[in-house]
Amino acid sequence: MPTVVFVLPSGRRVAVEVEPGTTMLEAARIGGVDIEGACGGSMACATCHLWVAEDWFDRLPEATPEEEDMLDLAADWAPTSRLGCQIRIEPGLDGLTVRVPRSSLLSDG
């Protein structure tokens, strides 16, 4: 099973092993990373916003125009910003690393 890594604002790293097809939002919840995800993954908000590590960003499928529109609403937007609900983990993404902006957390994590 693929493993993904969340880097919290504190610098703490949380590695989560997930089934292929799991979204990064779901992986965060499985791993106890307190990402808001207010819309439950329906891409109706930007509260699961993540910064993808630069060496991983180009390995992901491109964001859809709808995701790009939602990212315009994200606090702390960066060039490698993506919505966690839109990144599905596949075996080729084993080791994917993302940073979690403080603005996406419900607590300090």
trRosetta pair geometry for C-beta under 8 A, 3 or more apart (Angstrom, degrees):
i j d omega theta_ij theta_ji phi_ij phi_ji
1 17 4.9 83 99 177 120 98
1 18 6.3 -172 169 75 114 27
1 19 6.0 -58 -134 -90 117 40
1 20 7.4 -139 -138 -31 69 70
2 17 7.3 161 91 -149 37 60
2 18 6.1 -29 75 61 86 80
2 20 6.4 92 3 -81 114 70
2 89 5.1 -162 83 165 142 116
2 90 7.1 95 -36 106 154 19
2 91 5.7 -160 -59 -114 108 39
2 93 5.8 41 -158 80 151 76
2 94 4.1 -130 -131 -90 82 73
2 95 7.8 -97 -163 -6 87 49
2 96 7.5 29 167 8 123 102
3 15 5.4 9 179 -177 117 102
3 16 6.7 157 -154 78 67 36
3 17 4.9 -35 -94 -92 81 67
3 18 7.6 133 -108 13 32 73
3 94 6.0 51 34 -158 67 77
3 95 6.4 39 77 -70 88 44
4 15 7.4 166 84 -151 35 56
4 16 5.5 -19 61 61 83 90
4 18 6.4 -5 7 11 107 121
4 24 6.6 -143 164 -118 165 83
4 27 5.2 27 52 166 136 158
4 89 5.9 -101 -48 -103 126 137
4 93 7.2 3 -88 134 98 104
4 95 7.6 36 -107 106 41 5
4 96 4.7 -22 -123 68 90 95
4 97 7.4 172 -170 -81 65 35
4 98 7.3 6 174 8 109 101
5 13 5.7 -11 -170 -169 108 104
5 14 7.0 152 -156 76 56 44
5 15 5.1 -23 -99 -97 80 72
5 16 7.7 168 -87 17 32 71
5 95 7.0 -5 -5 -166 111 45
5 96 7.1 -177 27 93 73 47
5 97 4.4 -16 70 -108 110 79
5 98 7.3 162 87 25 60 59
6 13 7.2 152 79 -157 49 52
6 14 4.6 -13 59 59 100 99
6 16 7.0 30 -5 -4 104 113
6 27 7.8 167 -44 118 114 104
6 28 6.2 93 -77 -108 152 85
6 31 6.6 159 13 94 129 150
6 33 4.8 -11 96 -90 169 158
6 98 6.0 -20 -113 70 61 88
6 99 7.9 111 -167 -123 56 20
6 100 5.5 27 -173 -33 103 117
7 11 6.9 -21 -173 -146 94 32
7 12 7.6 160 -155 82 51 39
7 13 5.5 -22 -101 -101 70 75
7 97 6.6 39 -21 -178 109 98
7 98 7.0 -161 22 98 82 39
7 99 4.6 -38 71 -105 107 68
7 100 6.8 -176 77 9 49 77
8 11 7.0 -36 74 34 74 19
8 12 4.7 -1 41 60 119 88
8 13 7.6 -152 9 -77 80 26
8 14 6.8 61 -32 -9 105 107
8 33 7.1 -157 -79 -133 103 102
8 100 5.5 -18 -112 50 50 119
8 105 7.6 62 -145 -80 95 144
8 109 4.3 -155 -141 115 136 137
9 100 6.7 -87 -34 87 74 83
9 101 7.3 48 -73 -167 106 26
9 102 4.5 39 -69 -71 155 88
9 105 7.2 -102 -4 -5 118 144
9 108 7.4 -91 60 -161 118 69
9 109 6.9 118 27 49 87 124
10 108 7.0 72 -46 162 117 94
10 109 6.7 -157 5 88 113 94
12 109 7.1 -164 59 129 124 99
14 31 5.0 123 150 157 121 129
14 32 7.2 -136 -154 68 146 85
14 33 5.5 177 70 -67 155 108
15 31 7.6 -163 98 -128 23 137
16 27 4.9 140 99 -180 141 92
16 28 7.5 -149 -7 -84 163 26
16 30 5.6 116 -166 90 130 105
16 31 3.5 -87 -83 -66 126 126
16 33 7.7 -92 -41 -8 138 115
18 22 4.0 -103 168 51 128 153
18 26 7.3 114 -142 104 137 100
18 27 4.7 -68 -58 -104 149 100
18 30 6.3 135 -96 54 99 159
18 89 5.4 81 84 65 127 154
19 22 5.3 111 63 -34 71 111
20 89 6.3 -130 -130 107 45 78
20 90 5.4 47 -148 -128 102 47
20 91 5.9 -29 -91 -41 124 75
21 88 5.8 -20 -146 -170 36 113
21 89 7.1 -41 28 64 16 69
21 90 7.5 59 -56 -86 47 67
22 26 4.8 -125 -169 87 89 125
22 27 5.4 106 133 -60 121 88
22 30 7.4 -17 -167 -12 146 144
22 88 7.1 143 73 -152 28 65
22 89 5.1 -10 65 37 81 114
23 26 4.6 98 54 8 79 100
23 27 6.9 -137 99 -5 42 87
23 41 6.2 130 62 -136 162 127
23 84 6.4 101 150 148 99 70
23 85 5.4 21 168 -145 151 39
23 86 7.2 61 -144 -2 117 11
23 87 6.2 111 -158 71 71 56
23 88 5.7 -47 -91 -93 63 59
23 89 7.4 168 -113 -6 13 84
24 27 5.2 -49 -142 37 36 116
24 28 6.4 45 154 -26 65 98
24 48 7.5 140 94 163 96 115
24 50 6.3 -75 134 -2 147 157
24 82 7.9 84 30 104 153 114
24 84 3.8 -114 94 -154 104 81
24 85 7.5 -95 57 -48 80 22
24 87 4.3 25 -12 70 118 114
24 89 7.0 120 -66 -47 66 99
24 96 7.8 -99 -94 115 112 136
24 98 6.5 49 -156 3 142 158
25 28 5.8 -49 -153 28 30 113
25 29 6.8 26 151 -14 61 104
25 35 6.4 -126 -134 95 70 138
25 37 4.8 113 -155 -103 121 138
25 41 5.2 -176 80 -91 152 100
25 48 4.5 -22 -96 -149 111 149
25 83 7.9 -11 -49 156 116 76
25 84 3.9 122 -60 117 73 108
25 85 4.4 7 -12 -76 142 66
26 29 5.7 -57 -153 38 35 110
26 30 6.3 38 150 -22 68 105
26 41 7.3 21 -49 -84 87 147
27 30 5.5 -52 -146 36 33 114
27 31 6.1 19 158 -7 66 113
27 84 7.9 -129 45 -172 93 111
27 89 6.5 78 -55 -25 138 141
28 31 6.0 -69 -147 48 26 102
28 33 3.9 -84 -160 72 83 112
28 34 7.9 -119 159 3 107 10
28 35 4.3 12 140 10 157 124
28 37 7.6 163 70 -31 132 132
28 48 7.6 -172 24 -147 150 99
28 84 6.2 -3 -12 -174 131 154
28 100 7.7 114 -121 -97 129 132
29 32 7.8 47 -174 -68 29 23
29 33 7.4 -78 -56 56 26 71
29 35 7.4 -90 -56 47 71 95
29 37 7.5 -62 -54 30 113 154
33 100 6.5 -163 -179 -68 126 159
33 105 7.9 -90 171 -111 77 96
33 109 6.3 17 -147 -133 68 121
34 105 5.4 65 90 -158 91 84
34 106 4.5 -102 157 46 108 97
34 107 4.8 11 94 35 162 92
34 109 5.5 -154 34 -86 100 80
35 47 7.5 142 167 139 80 77
35 48 5.4 68 155 -126 127 72
35 50 7.9 -30 -118 -68 142 99
35 84 6.2 18 156 24 164 164
35 100 6.5 -120 -85 -140 101 125
35 104 5.3 -15 -139 149 87 102
35 105 6.4 -62 -99 -98 45 53
35 106 7.4 85 151 -10 7 89
36 47 3.8 -70 89 160 123 120
36 48 6.8 -132 69 -68 71 59
36 104 6.0 -134 15 -174 96 54
36 105 7.0 150 -33 -160 83 7
36 106 5.2 132 -85 -60 72 87
37 40 6.4 85 148 -90 97 21
37 41 6.3 5 -168 -53 116 69
37 45 8.0 138 -159 72 30 118
37 47 5.8 -150 -57 98 18 97
37 48 4.3 45 -88 -71 80 111
37 84 6.9 -75 -84 72 108 122
37 85 6.6 128 -133 -59 104 110
38 45 4.9 -4 62 51 108 167
38 47 4.5 66 -1 36 98 152
39 42 4.7 -109 148 47 109 90
39 43 7.0 -110 97 30 146 13
39 44 3.9 165 -132 55 151 95
39 45 4.4 167 -23 10 114 102
39 47 7.3 142 1 35 82 107
39 85 7.7 -55 77 -39 101 167
41 48 7.3 32 -91 -19 62 161
41 85 3.9 173 -137 -134 69 122
42 85 7.5 -54 5 169 20 156
43 66 6.3 58 149 135 140 114
43 67 6.5 -77 -142 -91 127 71
43 70 5.8 -123 -173 -42 81 160
43 83 6.5 96 -114 121 84 163
43 85 5.9 -156 -64 95 72 130
43 86 6.4 66 -89 -65 116 106
44 70 7.8 -134 -133 -111 6 127
45 48 7.8 98 91 1 92 81
45 70 7.1 83 119 -157 13 114
45 73 7.4 -106 -164 102 50 139
46 49 5.0 30 165 -52 86 113
46 70 5.0 166 -77 161 91 86
46 71 6.2 134 -125 -103 125 31
46 73 4.5 172 -5 86 137 95
46 74 3.9 -129 161 -77 138 75
46 75 7.7 150 105 5 119 62
46 83 6.5 -104 -134 -98 63 105
47 104 6.1 140 -180 -135 52 68
48 83 5.5 68 82 -169 97 75
48 84 3.7 -106 157 41 109 106
48 85 5.1 96 67 -23 154 90
48 104 6.3 81 -138 -155 20 118
49 71 7.0 122 -116 -124 108 72
49 74 4.1 121 -98 -139 151 127
49 75 7.3 171 50 50 155 63
49 76 7.2 146 116 71 138 95
49 77 7.6 -84 -163 -92 142 61
49 81 6.0 -14 -165 -161 101 106
49 82 7.7 155 -148 84 56 30
49 83 6.2 -43 -91 -102 53 59
49 84 7.3 -101 -42 -13 6 88
49 101 6.1 -15 102 31 104 126
49 103 7.1 -6 63 92 125 104
49 104 5.0 -144 59 -81 76 122
50 81 7.2 148 79 -149 40 57
50 82 5.8 -25 65 67 89 78
50 83 7.5 110 17 -143 84 13
50 84 5.0 89 -17 -65 121 92
50 87 7.6 -63 50 7 135 142
50 98 4.3 6 170 176 129 135
50 99 6.9 149 -172 71 76 45
50 100 6.1 -41 -119 -99 84 57
50 101 7.4 -167 -119 1 32 85
50 104 6.8 -14 -72 -23 58 177
51 76 8.0 -78 -51 134 113 108
51 78 5.2 20 -115 51 113 136
51 80 5.3 71 -167 88 73 100
51 81 6.0 -39 -98 -89 63 59
51 98 6.3 146 74 -167 47 76
51 99 4.3 -16 64 59 108 98
51 100 7.8 -147 25 -64 83 15
51 101 6.4 98 -19 -47 104 91
52 56 5.3 -119 172 88 101 105
52 57 4.6 130 101 -89 121 76
52 60 6.6 -78 -138 -13 165 142
52 80 4.6 -126 59 165 78 105
52 81 7.6 165 6 -105 84 8
52 82 5.4 36 -30 9 117 119
52 87 7.7 155 -84 -91 122 152
52 96 7.6 -46 -144 -173 96 99
52 97 7.9 112 -163 88 55 54
52 98 5.3 -41 -102 -106 49 88
53 56 4.7 69 67 15 89 109
53 57 7.1 -145 88 -35 41 81
53 80 7.3 -115 78 159 4 156
53 96 7.7 177 29 -172 107 55
53 97 4.2 31 -17 84 138 98
53 98 6.6 -120 -18 -86 78 35
53 99 7.2 109 -69 -20 71 87
54 57 5.6 -34 -143 0 35 119
54 80 5.9 -112 -87 -72 59 149
56 59 5.3 -68 -164 36 54 117
56 60 6.9 54 148 -31 82 98
56 93 7.6 73 -157 -146 115 86
56 96 5.3 113 -152 -137 149 73
56 97 6.1 169 -17 43 144 70
56 98 7.8 -91 74 -67 147 69
57 60 6.4 -58 -167 19 35 109
57 80 4.5 -99 -90 -133 136 103
57 82 7.9 176 -130 -30 82 121
59 92 7.3 -152 177 136 116 104
59 93 6.8 152 126 -102 122 80
59 96 7.9 -144 85 -101 128 97
60 82 6.8 -40 123 -86 167 161
60 87 6.2 -50 -137 -124 132 102
60 93 7.6 54 -90 -105 76 124
63 67 4.1 -123 -170 89 99 126
63 68 5.2 125 118 -56 123 79
63 71 7.0 -4 -174 -19 161 140
63 82 6.3 -158 -79 -121 115 87
63 83 7.8 103 -128 15 115 91
63 86 6.8 61 -127 125 80 149
64 67 4.8 99 51 6 76 99
64 68 7.1 -134 96 -4 42 87
64 86 7.4 -133 16 -154 99 138
65 68 5.4 -52 -147 36 35 116
65 69 6.5 41 152 -24 65 101
66 69 5.7 -50 -154 30 32 114
66 70 6.8 28 150 -14 63 103
67 70 5.7 -56 -151 38 36 109
67 71 6.2 40 150 -24 68 105
67 82 7.3 2 167 -152 132 70
67 83 5.5 -136 -149 16 102 120
67 86 5.0 41 -106 -91 136 173
68 71 5.5 -52 -146 34 32 115
68 72 7.0 47 150 -31 60 94
69 72 5.8 -43 -165 14 35 117
69 73 8.0 25 144 -11 57 99
70 73 5.9 -57 -170 31 46 110
70 74 7.3 62 137 -41 68 94
70 83 6.0 14 100 -61 131 141
71 74 5.1 -29 -156 -1 52 123
71 77 6.2 102 167 -122 87 115
71 81 5.4 135 -153 115 120 121
71 82 7.4 -47 -92 -117 129 26
71 83 6.6 -124 -72 -42 87 93
72 77 7.6 5 -122 -83 25 154
74 77 4.8 113 83 -76 103 86
74 81 5.9 168 84 -177 158 144
74 83 7.9 -148 -73 -80 130 82
74 103 7.7 125 180 102 73 134
75 101 7.0 -177 97 132 87 145
75 103 3.8 -128 87 -179 126 163
76 81 8.0 154 111 -97 71 126
76 101 4.2 156 91 -148 151 149
76 102 7.5 127 -47 44 159 73
76 103 5.0 173 2 17 122 133
77 81 5.0 -67 -150 -25 66 163
78 81 5.0 134 52 -44 64 94
82 86 6.4 -126 174 71 96 108
82 87 5.7 73 132 -51 137 117
82 98 7.9 -93 53 -121 106 129
83 86 4.5 67 75 9 100 110
83 87 7.4 177 87 -14 53 85
84 87 6.1 -59 -146 31 37 106
84 98 7.6 141 -96 129 95 169
84 104 7.9 112 -14 -171 127 143
87 96 7.7 176 162 163 134 157
89 93 5.2 -131 -146 79 66 131
89 96 6.8 -139 -117 23 96 141
90 93 5.4 91 54 6 64 104
91 94 6.1 -7 -172 -35 50 106
93 96 4.4 1 173 -43 95 123
100 104 5.6 -119 -172 71 83 122
100 105 6.2 80 146 -58 120 102
100 109 7.0 100 91 -49 144 171
101 104 4.9 94 64 -1 83 101
101 105 7.8 -153 97 -11 50 86
102 105 5.9 -59 -157 26 41 113
102 108 7.9 -9 -138 -124 95 61
105 108 6.7 92 126 -105 145 15
105 109 5.2 -88 -138 -33 143 112
